[in-house]
Amino acid sequence: MTQREMMADTGGHLNATAVQRRLAVAWLMLGIVALALAGIFAILLVVARVPGTEALFPTQDFFRVALIVHVDQSVLIWFLAFAGVLWSLAGRVSVQAARIAFVVAAAGCLLVAAAPFLGAGSPLLNNYVPVLDHPLFLVALGLFVIGILVHLVLSSARAAGAVNFDDPLLVGTLTAAVAALLAGISLVWTWVGLNPVWEGKAYYEYLFWGPGHILQFAYTQIMLVAWIWLARATGRPLPLSDSRLSALLVLGVLPLLAVPLIHGLYAPDSAQTRIAYTHLMQYGNAMAPVFIGLLLTMSLIRNRARRVSPEQRPAYRALIASLVLFAAGGLIGAAIAGVNTIIPAHYHGSIVGVTLALMGLTYHLLPEFGYGRAEGRMARWQAVVYAAGQLLHIAGLAASGAMGIQRKTAGAAQELGGLAKAFMGIMGLGGLLAVVGGILFVLVVLRALRQRTAYR
């Protein structure tokens, strides 16, 4: 069996070994658990920001703790756990080592959610990986990172030797691994070189600034893999040869060649480092998704009259919703000026674009893994509800930001008035609708998991 056949054939069907499937399912379940935990904290988070709820949440610390756990579970852990699914399918590994890596990562995920109830406090809203400045929370994050990096190295090292440009799914999976591994190296490099005089929020801001920017490349690559896979599975392949698609995916991570230069030239706490990584993500991480996004749009338009089968509809709608949200996030990003809620509007659009792509690929993979299909009314409308809620959410945030509302505030600290209060109310309504969409996704997956079928 070739590496290409192990990943997926041109029709989108999986052809992996039983061990790879079991490992992939384990990582998928971990990602679903992370999303479910993020949803619980999202309910608390959104309610804390809706005007008129100040009496329910008298302190800012509650909002900040919920925000930190929500962000870490819904972005860092969910995205990397799903990347773990792709890495599992890409290369065969030692079963015992793979299990240990998974158990370590799973323990970290659960401990991140439990830490606030076990005494972890001191919320610090630094960018990319916000933390509770408490040993228990930091150990939890460390466990997850160690587990996923070990899994990455074990899986990708075996797959790298068989890579070829006729398999864009494998190329995209491995480029995501390169970006994630480079983020881990950057984290260690920054930690070693960071001036110990820094503490609190400033310390973690500098620590995660570079690695956080690099991780965005990994997230984008796994989204592009999902786009290509879903486009093929729904009969809408991109109008470009496999080798050229692979070249675009490699182009997506080529800017990361600048990472060693940035670390070598500048101190991790310097203004030059912050500017360099900002420009790296602004300009470097846009190339592959713009080109592939345009190709996907062309394919969707060309095949608009082609019938979508009922079993494909949930994944197809998730694919379209992902493209819309990711594009909206990118366009809003061009309007960023100052430190206001336009910033979270931008990254919520982009992040949810990634999430929707992974949700759609989950729907496609469940029957490939031997479980039931995502079907029924709830499955058909889940992506629509989730995307509509997030569009309202980011629209409210963007409009409020244009009126000067600052990010990372809640309740009375937002100093809302008149029209700004209305926009934040729209944000809250959209956020709650998005939470419903997230809950629907978990319910659809749980229903499919109860239906065991034969492997394809």
Steps between C-alpha positions, in 0.01 A plus 500: 500500500642839403502802728247665271262207542545504875386861521206515258418419142379753245141444604575602856471150647736400775727201454704482821597208720289398799765632741509836325120521510485425874766758574331757279166435670660551842638841398167593341316417821748710696430791267123456545544498878704821477225664293235389746700642791556822305126522439424480872737786571372689194150509648637665812722727293230629264248558778764695692529750212132551421379841626291476815663188645752681718320397818549134417876545457618764746873450438718518190697195611209269421479629144877473456529145634216384274658678203839337556369144530265553205777629273750231591248217456330631183816603318825349626370162615218446245712598201808304601294196603346499153846539352576188703227322299672591173846409631364163615379427147824620343747256654518175693645520849581281797165424665638522854677832443194641324276403791729661754511822298122504475444434871739782593322743265154392619600547864617851415173584324284389793724670754479831313122496551519379860774738612269797583300275731816371667627840611670631185445873468690812394360528145737664252352602166818491298467431128480156332525273805344682796576339833404474863827584669491196725724190500206261452376674185850534357569131561171418324598701194846344506359147505283565198783663305743216580245236400411659167863575409605141571213374286593747225861386489415129514242519220659754269849351511367178344282679246764747382701232320205408277374849417446596138346800329218294350336482844401850621317357802820344630709803404260731683498274805881495514533876447264548794730272700803707399328819616389348832846356567660834419260666744621261770863575419425873505336463841810336648730749325299793638484353850877455512573849368231696682622748759397365846417853614161468333208354692124471483321593179809655339696176544238282331435760231864480394517123553208418271527782247725319252367145551144630487554662163667187365209283616266702279682350202433148633132577553469643150665194346262254667207714386629488141535122524138484614389727214673285238376176654139620530501651151596159361259308721205718392585478130647848473876449459717807459589583137871445544729198475601318817865596459414869472267482798788346694725784386249754632492321836880507520488868407276546804783411739801632309483836684585310819858485375521846655444363852865406571605840366261683731624303801862547398479874436270628773439446871164336575384807694598754234268714292669363188391146588138608549494688170675220310254233614203729436616558140584131459141402577338794318675439171642148518193317626269649238653353186379140501146561635436784252597289198334180620195693620456654155537158338242358738261786425541435126427131549190569711366741238574269208329208672212696654243309295641164603281322750631449851391167648326507840793325669742761359290803591630559858864490385423709190330772703786501748744545211314803363456649847871456569593687183260785583614541861869480419461762226297724731769477766765594248307801373429625852870462579577766240298749708692449827611829653568524873424255778124453471246229427579501127796280595288218651254543211787427261639198677158355587417503130827335401501250787139399443584456132754238606258343748222463242739333255599249768136444595422421137793262473385334823162433338674343202741291707252352749363235260852446367602414857214250530238721668162627384448789262427855607142512379161640583374855536735584786805396295381687191448829684782487755758680285242758391402581859860512616613718209202737525564546870868568446426749220271692735762469774785644294274765342405627846861494612624679187233772519564551872874516440446767237327699775796459734394212728814340640572127481526265799254694714156409635206646683528861618867515394382513137344844559224429251254758386233538235584337170808323642277320748277382214798367306631316803154357546522366143840359591347323799208363300736372232728349759215311662380377161855384423512314831178323398666409170800363687277293727317365194833386355585306814151344504523401132838337559380317812200362310728380219736337750219280628458349155783262419548387141766315303813678380501606139 
